[in-house]
Amino acid sequence: ATQASHIVSGCSSRLPMSLSSVINDLEAEGASRITTVAFLTSRGITQSKRSALLKDLFSISGDGDHDDEATSDSSTAFGKKMGEDHSEDEDDGEVDGDDDEDEKIGIAVANPLSDASVNEVAATVQACRGNIVYVVSGEDLSRDEGLFDKLAPAIERILNEVDGDEVGGDGGEDIEHQIKNLIVVVEGATTAEELMAAKAKLENAAAIVLGTIVQPDPNNRITTLQQVFDSVEFVGSSGPVDELLEDIGGFCDPSEAAANVAKAVFQDASSQTKTIEDLNQSPLDLAAARKLLPLSREALANCISVVESNSGSDLNPDFGALCDAAVKNAMDQFDAEAGEKLLSGSPVAKRIRSDLYEEMYSELGGLYEEQLELLHTASFAMFKSNLSKLRLSPNLASDMEKTAADVVKIFADASKKLRAKNANSVSWPKSDVNISNLRKELKEYITLRLQVARADGKYKPLPRKGVTIGMHWLLPKPFGNDYRQEPWQVHAKDDLVYVPKDKITDVRKEDVLNGDWRDSIVPCPTANEMMYLK
């Protein structure tokens, strides 16, 4: 017997064109019905987690001949042929008549790289006809950050795609071809309660995001994910989703899948919202797309290059100001080369410029996170250096805690300079989590060092002082009069234990430390209470 479900091929070309190669390979392997799906993740999913989840969700064991093509760091797309195992006897001519009835299913998975641009991800989702497997981090859900950095532009693209005749489609199958599926994989969720909680948080965040994106009908806006997609499924990350994709449908012929990829590629080179016919009717928009798209890619590359060259692998204390300056310089150069006529007269030009501005800060967000890690490392090194200057005294514990607090404050102040002041940097992760992690790490290090010093006999905690109380038989009320027992003495003319200048009958801290105030108190045989000796 031969295994039907297996990886057919992988591709490392730029998306969404790499899907075409995978679709052709699936067709060559006998797949007669194909679905394409984009694999996206929220910001909190690291590269290592992403690779592990890709293997688990699409059942990639690593034993197949082409499994390494699907799981390599440079792979952007791979194809998997689905179906049940069949024996070699079924390949004889006697069952040829049944082969047409048993359709072979293929799944083409687009896997955008971590540095893929927003436009590339949006075009990829369009090429996949709106089918998305979206992995969301539990941490991102709790912080309500990083959920829609690249998902929102993708939703905007498929919402503004003009409905019409499907490429190569028959009139009776248009409805099937328009099916859009969203499978939300909640990382770490194992129970139905956890999935329901994650669903509620994501849908609330989606309602806010959908209210800000461009929609085709401003008077009838879409407000829920269920209005965008025909099917929205929430599942855990412990099981595969390839069989779920096979069950919910949305398949088409290989030729139609390839044509849809070609359509997305062509529209990506033209405009995000306008159709090809609209561009042909507007020469100014067509000129803007042809001229500004290459300029935008060049401006983005120049901006990233400037920031990287001035930071590199070292910590840059003024990283935020550097990002703002680099973006401003790149946008000024872009505006100068684009020309006032295009930018003011073409909606396509305005959209390209707006997307470029947002994409620059989106790409710089990854470098910002690297700077936070470098600042964390530098702060911890500073902390250890400051600890080496402390004396081994009974107050060592409090001295170490004070040093840790000072380092955390320096980290918090420095992290503010790493963050760009521009409004587009709000998508960058906040430093609160990094500050909390640093504080926790320093506390654990202090505990460890104190335990080591105590075990070596170099540190002995300062013994706690006991409370001493002096009593004398001549002082029946050494702590002063108790008005709760003798309220009629409230207006007594005689002064009580001690009357300072502020008329508060308490002993001040300075008086306790300076001299023995008890020498001023003597018993009074003619009075009911103590009197102050004047």
ZIFEN-V815979 format. One record per backbone hydrogen bond with DSSP energy under -0.5 kcal/mol. CO is the residue of the C=O (numbers start at 0). NH is the residue of the N-H. E is the energy in kcal/mol with one decimal. If there is no record, write none. Layout:
# ZIFEN-V815979
CO&NH&E  CO&NH&E
This chain:
# ZIFEN-V815979
1&85&-0.9  3&5&-0.9  5&80&-2.5  8&78&-2.3  10&75&-2.8  10&76&-1.6  13&16&-0.6  13&17&-1.1  15&18&-1.5  16&19&-1.4  16&20&-0.8  17&21&-1.4  18&22&-2.7  19&23&-2.2  20&24&-1.8  21&25&-2.3  22&26&-2.2  23&27&-2.1  24&28&-1.4  25&30&-2.4  26&29&-1.4  32&105&-2.3  33&251&-2.0  34&107&-2.6  36&109&-3.1  37&39&-0.8  37&132&-2.9  39&134&-2.6  41&44&-1.4  43&45&-0.7  45&49&-2.6  46&50&-2.2  47&51&-2.1  48&52&-2.8  49&53&-2.2  50&54&-1.7  51&55&-2.0  52&56&-3.2  53&57&-1.4  54&59&-2.7  55&58&-0.9  56&240&-3.3  56&241&-1.2  58&60&-0.8  63&66&-0.6  65&68&-0.7  65&69&-0.8  66&69&-0.8  66&70&-1.4  67&71&-1.0  71&74&-1.3  75&110&-3.6  76&10&-2.6  77&108&-3.1  78&7&-3.0  78&8&-0.9  79&81&-0.5  79&106&-3.0  80&5&-1.4  81&104&-0.5  85&1&-1.3  86&89&-0.9  87&90&-1.6  88&91&-1.4  91&94&-1.4  92&95&-1.2  94&97&-1.3  94&98&-0.8  95&98&-0.9  95&99&-0.7  97&101&-1.7  100&102&-1.2  102&104&-0.5  103&31&-1.4  103&32&-2.2  104&81&-3.1  105&34&-2.1  106&79&-2.7  106&108&-0.6  107&36&-2.3  107&109&-0.5  108&77&-2.0  108&110&-0.5  109&38&-3.1  109&111&-0.5  112&115&-1.8  116&120&-2.1  117&121&-2.4  118&122&-2.6  119&123&-2.0  120&124&-2.3  121&125&-2.0  122&126&-2.3  123&127&-1.6  124&129&-2.6  125&128&-1.7  127&130&-1.2  129&131&-0.6  130&37&-2.4  131&133&-0.6  131&182&-2.7  132&39&-2.5  132&134&-0.6  133&135&-0.6  133&184&-3.0  134&41&-2.1  135&186&-2.4  136&140&-2.0  137&141&-2.1  138&142&-2.1  139&143&-1.4  139&144&-1.6  145&42&-2.4  147&151&-1.2  149&153&-1.1  150&154&-2.4  151&155&-2.5  152&156&-2.0  153&157&-2.1  154&158&-2.2  155&159&-1.9  165&168&-1.7  169&172&-1.6  170&173&-0.9  172&176&-1.9  173&177&-1.2  174&177&-0.5  175&178&-1.3  179&229&-2.0  179&230&-1.4  180&131&-2.7  181&183&-0.6  181&232&-2.6  182&133&-2.9  182&184&-0.7  183&185&-0.7  183&234&-2.6  184&135&-2.6  184&186&-0.7  185&188&-1.5  185&236&-0.7  188&236&-0.5  190&194&-1.8  191&195&-2.3  192&196&-2.3  193&197&-2.3  194&198&-2.4  195&199&-2.2  196&200&-2.0  197&201&-2.5  198&202&-2.5  199&203&-1.9  200&204&-2.2  201&205&-2.6  202&206&-2.0  203&207&-1.3  204&208&-2.1  205&209&-3.0  206&210&-0.7  208&211&-2.0  208&212&-1.1  215&217&-0.5  216&219&-1.5  223&226&-0.7  223&227&-0.7  224&227&-0.6  224&228&-2.6  230&181&-3.0  232&183&-3.6  232&234&-0.5  234&185&-2.6  240&244&-2.4  241&245&-1.6  242&246&-1.6  243&247&-2.3  244&248&-0.8  251&33&-3.1  252&256&-2.3  253&257&-2.5  254&258&-2.1  255&259&-2.1  256&260&-1.6  257&261&-2.1  258&262&-2.1  259&263&-2.0  260&264&-2.3  261&265&-2.2  262&266&-2.4  263&267&-2.0  264&268&-1.2  266&269&-1.0  266&270&-2.4  274&278&-1.9  275&279&-2.1  276&280&-1.7  277&281&-0.9  278&281&-0.6  278&285&-0.5  280&282&-0.6  281&285&-2.2  282&286&-2.4  283&287&-2.2  284&288&-2.5  285&289&-2.3  286&290&-2.1  287&291&-3.0  288&292&-1.4  290&294&-1.1  291&295&-3.0  292&296&-2.0  293&297&-2.2  294&298&-2.7  295&299&-2.4  296&300&-2.2  297&301&-2.4  298&302&-2.3  299&303&-2.3  300&304&-2.2  301&305&-2.3  302&306&-2.0  303&307&-2.6  304&308&-2.5  305&309&-1.5  306&310&-0.7  307&310&-0.6  307&311&-2.2  310&313&-1.9  314&316&-0.6  315&318&-1.4  317&321&-2.1  318&322&-2.4  319&323&-2.2  320&324&-2.3  321&325&-2.6  322&326&-2.7  323&327&-2.2  324&328&-2.5  325&329&-2.4  326&330&-2.7  327&331&-2.4  328&332&-2.1  329&333&-2.3  330&334&-2.7  331&335&-2.1  332&336&-2.1  333&337&-2.4  334&338&-2.2  338&342&-1.8  339&343&-1.9  340&344&-1.7  341&345&-1.9  344&346&-0.5  345&349&-1.9  346&350&-2.2  347&351&-2.5  348&352&-2.3  349&353&-2.3  350&354&-2.7  351&355&-2.2  352&356&-2.2  353&357&-2.1  354&358&-2.7  355&359&-2.1  356&360&-1.3  357&361&-2.0  358&362&-2.6  359&363&-2.2  360&364&-1.0  361&365&-0.5  362&365&-0.9  362&366&-0.7  363&367&-2.1  364&368&-1.8  365&369&-1.5  366&370&-2.0  367&371&-2.0  368&372&-1.8  369&373&-2.2  370&374&-2.5  371&375&-2.2  372&376&-2.3  373&377&-2.5  374&378&-2.5  375&379&-2.1  376&380&-2.1  377&381&-2.2  378&382&-2.2  379&383&-2.2  380&384&-2.0  381&385&-2.5  382&386&-2.0  383&387&-1.4  385&388&-1.0  386&389&-1.6  390&392&-1.6  392&395&-1.9  393&461&-1.0  394&398&-2.2  395&399&-2.5  396&400&-2.1  397&401&-2.1  398&402&-2.1  399&403&-2.4  400&404&-2.3  401&405&-2.1  402&406&-2.1  403&407&-2.4  404&408&-2.0  405&409&-2.2  406&410&-2.5  407&411&-2.5  408&412&-2.3  409&413&-2.5  410&414&-2.4  411&415&-1.0  412&416&-0.8  413&416&-0.6  413&417&-0.9  414&418&-0.8  416&319&-2.0  416&320&-0.6  421&424&-1.8  422&425&-1.6  423&426&-0.7  424&427&-1.8  429&432&-0.5  430&434&-2.5  431&435&-2.4  432&436&-2.5  433&437&-2.3  434&438&-2.5  435&439&-2.2  436&440&-2.4  437&441&-2.6  438&442&-2.0  439&443&-2.1  440&444&-2.0  441&445&-2.4  442&446&-2.2  443&447&-2.1  444&448&-2.6  445&449&-2.4  446&450&-2.0  447&451&-2.1  448&452&-2.6  449&453&-2.5  450&454&-2.2  451&455&-1.9  452&457&-2.0  452&458&-1.2  453&456&-0.8  465&467&-0.6  471&474&-1.4  473&475&-0.7  474&477&-0.7  476&479&-1.7  480&482&-0.8  481&484&-1.2  481&485&-1.9  485&488&-1.9  486&489&-1.5  488&491&-1.5  497&499&-0.6  499&502&-1.6  502&504&-0.6  503&499&-0.8  503&505&-2.3  505&507&-0.6  507&511&-1.6  508&512&-1.9  509&513&-2.3  512&514&-0.8  514&516&-0.8  515&518&-1.5  516&519&-1.5  517&520&-1.5  519&521&-0.5  519&532&-1.9  521&530&-0.8  522&524&-0.6  523&526&-1.2  530&521&-0.8  531&533&-0.7
